[in-house]
Amino acid sequence: MRILHTMIRVGNLDRSIAFYTEVLGMRLLRRDDYPEGRFTLAFVGYGEESESAVIELTFNWDTTSYDLGNGFGHIALEVPDAHAACDAIRQRGGKVTREAGPMKHGTTVIAFVEDPDGYKIELIEHK
C-alpha cells in the first residue's frame, strides 16, 4: 500500500494550477473534466503518480470558495534550503506566512506559505 494523493477543493482551478506549477514548481500531471457532474480534477506533483504522492485539485464548477474549517492542517514539502525557498516563492508571487526558522521546541528549520485558496504548505528543510 502507498499514499496516492491528497485532495483539496479549489475555487479557481487555473489560479491554483498556476500556483502549484509556477510558484511551487510542480508539474500538471493530468486534468479531467466531468461535465455531467460539473467538476474538474487536476493532479499536480513533482513526480509521476505511479511513483510518488500527488495533490488532486478538485474544482466544482458552481463553487468559487470554501470554508477551510479547522480540521485540515497542511501539506508538507521537503526543501534543501527553507530561506531560499521562501525567497523564490515570494519572487514568483507566492505568500509566505511564516518565515524560515527553527520550529517551536525543536531545531528543524521550517516555513509556511499559503496557496490562493488559503491552504497552508509547510516547507521543511532537509540537508
Phi, psi and omega in degrees: 000154176204161175284130180269307182199165170246131182257133172229145178270137183235150183272339180215104188296315181298319178297318180291317177299318178300317180298308185292330180269312185277323183270316182263353174080016176281173176247146171283115184271322176193158180215125182230128176267143177234080186303322180295328178266354179059048175211162177230140174246131175233136181246128180235152178181178179267341180222176180294149179301330181288346185240340184211161177289147182228178177248130175263119175264116181256122179245110174272120191303335184259010183233125183257349178200162182226151170276116185291339180070190181238012180271324181281138180264279183193169171259139180247136177236137174276133177228150179285332182213106184294324179297313180294322179297316178299316179299315181295318179296316179298317180296333179267011175094006179280161183254116175270123182256344174214117181294158180298136178177173182295144177291156177299136176064027180196185182242351180297131180276125180227166173208165176229140172234168183232136178277175184298339179265001178096003177288139180271140175236121179270134174257121180246120182284130178224117182257000000 
